[in-house]
Amino acid sequence: MNLPVPTRRLALALVAAGCVLFVTPPAIVSSVALALVSGAFAAVLLDWTTIPSASDIAAARRVADRLSLGAENLVVVAVENGSNRTLRGMLRDVPPPEFGCREAESFIRVERREVGTFRYHVKPSARGRYAFGDVHLRLNGRLGLVAGQLRIPAARSVEVYPNVKAVGTYQLLARRGALLEMGIKAMPTSGRGTNFESLRDYQPDDEYRFIDWKATARAGKPITQVHEVERAQNVIIALDAGRMMTPQLEGIAKLDRAINAALMMAYVALASGDNVGLLVFGRRIQRYLAPERGRRQLRAVLEALHTVEAEMSEPDYLHALRYLAAKVRRRSLVVLFTDLFSREASRRMLTALTTLHPRHLALCVTLRDPALENLLRVRPATSTDVYIQAVGEQLLLDREDARRALLSRGALVLDAPAGEFSVSAVNKYLEVKTAGLL
């Protein structure tokens, strides 16, 4: 333990002593000053002896080896007081500075022979390896005049992965049948698939094309065919890691938001019995995983997404989708996570999509920027504001033109805001499955 540190209480005591000396008669001021100094020194020394020694204190940090990107991750610091004195003071943990955490300091009080805990959360905004520092304690003496500072070695590294916590939440809510709490629509096991399952009475929300006219004639009332939602279909997640995916939306890069959504979609598709594949590309092909089922495939997708690196170049859609078309011959849902900002990039993507149609069904998933839309609602105050709004309006028009062009080519389009991106992407996949579009 380091040398004692004066506390605010000691400073106030010294100020009070100064006031006493100020009103003390000159004849006795030296005697009073000596008494005050001696008393203060004795009090400080006594207070210092009441601080528990470093050998009686232990601290440990509990945090997952894999933290989830963009999620609140719990960190617990446990302090064990092995002394016979109550431990009072401040605890300060040192999370990675890149996390921007301000909750890592708290007052603690731990009774003798007890363990106290301090909890806080960190919210990483980027994937990668980060390091926690040591745990620092500042312990007050019984009188509160001085404090002893203690540094407990606790440095360790953690990895920030795509949002695996969201997957855990989905698992929990799915078991409880409460997926709507997360905003995800439960996929029925029967409905508008392509595999015939049974017949039942017609209901008002049934589509006319599923009415079984022969059964209707026999029964004398409308009868509907019920079809089982198909399993073991192919879902290929194609992730654009090019330049336009590097800007941030609400503190997290578009690419990282797309990675979170891709992981969630992969888990839901695998849980639904589908085969999931992955293609990560920029100017070049970064990673390809052939469509497979099972937990092993989920782990492979997670590890692949964790290592995705953004490229500061335009993505080569044509090369990527030709590569995919050559690798996957079976009809698949190809979910392309990308951006639609420039007309030229949209034109290249539209040209590339012709390599998928009509064998595969394409779903283009893009991130909508609410800040850009809100910018256009504000009345401009300067000529610069007018120019910025004009550029923003043109960007939105380009996105809308690209969306319409994609729809005209037989592709599906989802443009969702950042805060609802993962849930919206999963719901769109479930809609495609339920409607039997594959």
C-alpha positions in Angstrom: 0.0 0.0 0.0 1.2 3.5 -0.9 1.7 6.4 1.5 -1.5 7.8 3.1 -3.5 10.3 1.0 -5.2 13.2 2.7 -9.0 13.2 2.5 -11.5 16.0 2.2 -12.3 15.5 5.9 -8.7 16.2 6.9 -8.6 19.3 4.7 -11.7 20.6 6.5 -10.2 19.8 9.9 -7.1 21.8 9.0 -9.2 24.7 7.9 -11.0 24.6 11.2 -7.7 24.5 13.0 -6.6 27.6 11.0 -9.7 29.4 12.1 -9.0 28.5 15.7 -5.5 29.9 15.4 -6.9 33.1 13.8 -9.0 33.9 16.8 -6.4 32.8 19.4 -4.6 35.5 21.4 -1.0 36.1 20.2 0.4 35.3 23.6 -0.7 31.7 23.4 -1.0 31.1 19.6 2.3 29.2 19.5 1.2 26.8 22.2 -2.2 26.2 20.6 -0.5 25.7 17.2 1.8 23.1 18.7 -1.1 21.3 20.3 -3.1 21.3 17.2 -0.2 20.1 15.0 0.6 17.3 17.5 -3.1 16.3 17.8 -3.5 16.3 14.0 -0.4 14.2 13.5 -1.5 11.7 16.2 -5.0 11.5 14.6 -3.6 10.9 11.2 -1.2 8.3 12.4 -4.0 6.6 14.3 -6.3 6.7 11.3 -3.6 5.3 9.1 -3.3 2.2 11.4 -7.0 1.5 11.0 -6.8 1.0 7.3 -6.8 -2.8 6.4 -3.5 -4.0 5.0 -3.1 -5.1 1.4 -2.5 -8.7 2.5 -6.0 -8.9 4.0 -7.8 -7.7 0.8 -8.4 -9.5 -2.5 -10.3 -8.4 -5.6 -11.3 -10.2 -8.7 -13.1 -9.2 -11.9 -15.7 -11.4 -13.5 -16.4 -10.7 -17.2 -17.1 -13.0 -20.1 -14.2 -13.9 -22.4 -16.5 -13.0 -25.4 -18.3 -9.7 -25.1 -21.2 -8.9 -27.4 -21.0 -6.0 -29.9 -23.5 -3.2 -29.3 -25.0 -4.9 -26.2 -24.8 -4.2 -22.5 -22.2 -6.7 -21.1 -22.1 -7.2 -17.3 -18.8 -6.7 -15.4 -18.7 -7.7 -11.7 -15.8 -6.8 -9.4 -15.7 -8.7 -6.1 -13.8 -7.4 -3.1 -13.0 -9.8 -0.3 -12.3 -8.2 3.1 -10.2 -10.7 5.1 -9.5 -8.2 7.9 -11.2 -7.6 11.2 -12.1 -4.0 10.2 -14.9 -2.7 8.0 -13.6 -1.7 4.6 -14.8 1.7 3.4 -13.7 3.7 0.3 -13.8 4.0 -3.5 -13.3 1.2 -6.0 -12.3 2.0 -9.5 -12.0 -0.5 -12.3 -10.3 0.2 -15.6 -12.3 -1.0 -18.6 -10.9 -0.6 -22.1 -10.9 3.1 -22.9 -12.4 2.3 -26.3 -15.6 1.3 -24.6 -16.2 4.9 -23.4 -17.5 3.5 -20.0 -18.1 6.0 -17.2 -19.6 3.6 -14.7 -16.4 2.0 -13.4 -16.2 3.9 -10.1 -18.2 3.4 -7.0 -18.2 3.8 -3.2 -17.9 0.4 -1.4 -18.5 -0.8 2.1 -17.5 -4.3 3.0 -17.9 -5.7 6.5 -15.2 -7.7 8.0 -14.8 -11.3 6.7 -17.3 -10.5 4.0 -17.3 -10.1 0.1 -18.7 -7.1 -1.6 -19.5 -6.7 -5.3 -19.6 -3.8 -7.7 -21.5 -4.2 -10.9 -21.4 -2.1 -14.1 -21.9 -2.6 -17.8 -19.8 -2.0 -20.9 -21.1 -1.5 -24.4 -18.5 -2.2 -27.0 -19.0 -0.4 -30.3 -16.5 -2.4 -32.4 -15.2 -6.0 -32.7 -11.7 -6.9 -31.8 -9.4 -7.6 -28.8 -9.4 -5.2 -25.9 -7.7 -5.1 -22.4 -9.1 -4.4 -18.9 -6.6 -2.8 -16.5 -6.0 -3.4 -12.8 -8.5 -2.8 -10.0 -7.8 0.2 -7.8 -9.0 0.7 -4.2 -8.9 3.8 -2.1 -9.6 2.8 1.5 -10.5 5.3 4.2 -9.3 5.0 7.8 -11.9 4.8 10.6 -11.8 8.6 11.2 -11.8 9.3 7.5 -8.8 11.6 7.7 -6.5 9.7 5.4 -6.9 7.0 2.8 -4.6 4.2 1.5 -4.4 3.4 -2.2 -4.1 -0.2 -3.3 -3.6 -1.5 -6.8 -4.6 -5.1 -7.4 -3.3 -6.8 -10.6 -6.3 -7.8 -12.7 -5.3 -6.9 -16.3 -6.8 -9.3 -18.9 -7.9 -9.3 -22.5 -11.3 -9.9 -23.9 -12.7 -10.4 -27.4 -15.7 -8.5 -28.7 -17.8 -10.7 -30.9 -21.0 -10.1 -32.9 -24.0 -9.9 -30.6 -24.2 -13.4 -29.1 -26.3 -12.0 -26.3 -29.2 -11.4 -28.7 -29.0 -15.0 -29.7 -29.2 -16.1 -26.1 -32.2 -13.8 -25.6 -33.9 -15.3 -28.6 -33.4 -18.8 -27.3 -34.9 -17.9 -23.9 -37.9 -16.1 -25.4 -38.5 -18.9 -27.9 -38.7 -21.5 -25.1 -41.2 -19.3 -23.3 -43.2 -18.6 -26.5 -42.6 -14.9 -26.0 -40.7 -13.8 -29.0 -43.0 -10.8 -29.5 -41.2 -9.3 -26.4 -38.2 -9.1 -28.7 -40.2 -7.9 -31.7 -39.8 -11.1 -33.6 -42.9 -12.9 -35.1 -43.0 -16.6 -34.4 -43.0 -18.7 -37.6 -45.8 -21.1 -37.8 -45.0 -24.8 -38.6 -47.9 -24.8 -41.0 -49.5 -22.2 -43.2 -48.5 -21.1 -46.7 -45.6 -23.5 -47.4 -45.4 -25.8 -50.3 -45.7 -29.2 -48.7 -49.4 -30.3 -48.3 -50.2 -31.1 -44.7 -54.0 -31.2 -44.1 -57.4 -29.7 -44.9 -59.5 -27.5 -42.6 -62.4 -25.1 -42.7 -61.8 -21.9 -44.6 -61.0 -18.9 -42.4 -61.5 -15.2 -43.4 -57.8 -14.5 -43.6 -57.0 -17.5 -45.8 -55.9 -16.8 -49.4 -58.3 -17.9 -52.2 -55.5 -19.8 -54.0 -55.4 -22.3 -51.1 -59.1 -23.3 -51.3 -59.5 -26.9 -52.2 -62.4 -26.8 -54.6 -63.0 -30.6 -54.8 -63.1 -30.8 -51.0 -65.3 -27.7 -50.9 -67.8 -29.4 -53.3 -67.9 -32.6 -51.3 -68.3 -30.8 -47.9 -70.7 -28.1 -49.1 -68.6 -25.4 -47.5 -65.2 -23.8 -48.2 -62.2 -26.0 -47.4 -58.7 -24.7 -47.3 -55.4 -26.6 -47.8 -52.9 -26.3 -45.0 -49.3 -26.5 -46.1 -46.3 -27.2 -44.0 -43.5 -24.7 -44.0 -40.5 -26.3 -45.7 -37.3 -27.1 -43.9 -33.8 -27.8 -45.1 -33.9 -24.9 -47.6 -30.8 -22.9 -48.4 -30.2 -19.5 -46.9 -27.0 -17.7 -48.0 -26.0 -14.6 -46.2 -23.9 -12.3 -48.5 -22.2 -9.6 -46.5 -20.8 -6.5 -48.2 -17.6 -5.4 -46.4 -16.8 -2.6 -48.8 -16.2 1.1 -48.2 -19.9 2.2 -47.9 -20.4 -0.1 -44.9 -17.7 1.7 -42.8 -19.7 4.8 -41.7 -21.2 4.7 -38.3 -24.9 4.9 -37.4 -25.7 5.8 -33.8 -22.1 5.0 -32.7 -21.7 1.6 -34.5 -20.4 1.0 -38.0 -22.9 -0.2 -40.6 -20.8 -3.3 -41.2 -21.0 -4.2 -37.5 -24.7 -3.7 -37.4 -25.1 -5.9 -40.5 -22.9 -8.5 -38.8 -25.1 -8.6 -35.7 -28.2 -9.0 -38.0 -26.5 -11.7 -40.0 -25.6 -13.7 -36.9 -29.2 -13.5 -35.6 -30.6 -14.5 -39.0 -28.2 -17.4 -39.2 -29.2 -18.7 -35.8 -33.0 -18.4 -36.5 -32.6 -20.1 -39.9 -30.6 -22.9 -38.4 -33.1 -23.3 -35.6 -35.8 -23.5 -38.3 -34.0 -26.4 -39.9 -32.6 -24.6 -42.8 -29.0 -24.8 -44.3 -27.1 -21.6 -43.8 -24.1 -20.4 -45.9 -22.0 -17.3 -45.7 -20.2 -15.1 -48.3 -18.2 -12.1 -47.1 -16.8 -9.9 -49.9 -15.5 -6.5 -50.7 -13.2 -6.0 -53.7 -12.3 -9.6 -53.1 -13.9 -12.7 -51.6 -13.0 -12.7 -47.9 -14.7 -15.8 -46.7 -17.1 -18.4 -48.0 -19.0 -21.1 -46.0 -21.0 -23.7 -47.9 -24.6 -24.1 -46.7 -24.8 -26.5 -43.8 -27.0 -27.2 -40.8 -26.4 -27.7 -37.1 -24.5 -26.1 -34.2 -21.2 -26.6 -35.8 -22.3 -24.4 -38.6 -23.4 -21.7 -36.2 -20.0 -21.7 -34.6 -18.4 -21.5 -38.0 -20.5 -18.5 -39.0 -19.8 -16.8 -35.7 -16.1 -17.1 -36.0 -16.2 -16.0 -39.7 -18.2 -12.9 -38.8 -15.9 -12.1 -35.9 -12.9 -11.8 -38.3 -14.6 -9.8 -41.0 -12.5 -6.7 -42.0 -13.8 -3.7 -43.8 -12.2 -2.8 -47.1 -11.8 0.9 -48.1 -12.7 0.1 -51.7 -15.9 -0.4 -53.7 -17.4 -3.9 -53.5 -17.2 -6.1 -56.6 -20.8 -7.3 -56.6 -20.5 -9.0 -60.0 -17.5 -11.1 -59.0 -19.1 -12.0 -55.6 -22.5 -13.0 -56.9 -20.9 -14.9 -59.9 -18.8 -16.8 -57.4 -21.8 -17.6 -55.3 -23.9 -18.7 -58.3 -21.1 -21.1 -59.3 -20.7 -22.5 -55.8 -24.5 -22.9 -55.0 -26.6 -24.6 -57.6 -29.6 -25.4 -55.5 -32.3 -22.7 -55.2 -31.5 -20.5 -52.3 -32.6 -17.3 -50.5 -29.6 -15.0 -50.9 -29.7 -12.3 -48.2 -27.4 -9.4 -49.3 -26.5 -7.0 -46.5 -25.3 -3.9 -48.3 -25.9 -0.1 -48.8 -27.6 1.8 -51.6 -26.1 5.3 -51.6 -24.7 6.1 -55.0 -26.4 5.5 -58.4 -23.3 3.9 -59.8 -23.0 1.4 -56.9 -26.7 0.5 -57.3 -26.4 0.0 -61.0 -23.5 -2.4 -60.5 -25.4 -4.3 -57.9 -28.5 -4.6 -60.2 -26.3 -5.9 -63.0 -24.8 -8.5 -60.6 -28.2 -9.6 -59.4 -29.0 -10.9 -62.9 -26.5 -13.8 -62.1 -28.8 -15.0 -59.4 -32.2 -14.6 -61.1 -34.3 -16.7 -61.6 -32.6 -19.6 -59.9 -32.2 -17.9 -56.6 -34.4 -15.5 -54.6 -32.6 -12.3 -53.6 -33.3 -10.3 -50.5 -31.5 -7.0 -50.3 -31.2 -5.6 -46.7 -30.0 -2.1 -46.1 -29.7 0.3 -43.2 -31.8 3.4 -43.1 -30.3 6.4 -41.4 -33.0 8.2 -39.3 -30.6 11.2 -38.8 -30.5 11.8 -42.5 -34.3 11.8 -42.7 -34.6 14.1 -39.7 -32.1 16.5 -41.3 -34.5 17.1 -44.1 -37.3 18.0 -41.7 -35.3 20.9 -40.2 -35.7 24.3 -41.8 -32.3 25.4 -43.2 -30.8 28.5 -41.5 -27.8 29.1 -43.9 -26.8 28.5 -47.5 -24.6 25.6 -46.2 -27.7 24.0 -44.6 -29.5 24.3 -47.9 -26.6 22.6 -49.7 -26.4 19.8 -47.1 -30.2 19.2 -47.3 -30.0 19.1 -51.1 -27.3 16.4 -51.0 -29.3 14.5 -48.4 -32.5 14.6 -50.4 -30.6 13.4 -53.5 -29.2 10.5 -51.5 -32.7 9.5 -50.4 -34.0 9.7 -54.0 -31.1 7.5 -55.2 -32.0 4.9 -52.5 -35.6 4.9 -53.6 -34.7 4.6 -57.3 -32.5 1.6 -56.4 -35.2 0.0 -54.3 -37.7 0.2 -57.1 -35.2 -1.1 -59.6 -34.5 -4.1 -57.3 -38.2 -4.9 -57.0 -38.5 -4.7 -60.8 -35.8 -7.3 -61.1 -37.6 -9.8 -58.8 -35.6 -9.1 -55.7 -37.1 -8.4 -52.2 -36.0 -5.3 -50.4 -35.8 -4.4 -46.7 -34.7 -0.9 -45.6 -34.7 -0.8 -41.8 -33.5 1.7 -39.2 -30.4 0.9 -37.1 -32.3 0.3 -33.8 -34.6 -2.3 -35.4 -32.2 -3.8 -38.0 -31.6 -7.3 -36.6 -35.3 -7.9 -35.7 -36.5 -6.5 -39.0 -34.1 -8.7 -41.0 -35.2 -11.9 -39.1 -38.9 -11.0 -39.5 -38.4 -10.6 -43.3 -36.7 -14.0 -43.5 -39.7 -15.5 -41.5 -42.1 -13.9 -43.9 -40.4 -15.4 -46.9 -40.5 -18.8 -45.2 -44.1 -18.6 -44.2 -45.2 -17.4 -47.6 -43.4 -20.3 -49.3 -41.5 -17.9 -51.7 -38.5 -20.2 -51.9 
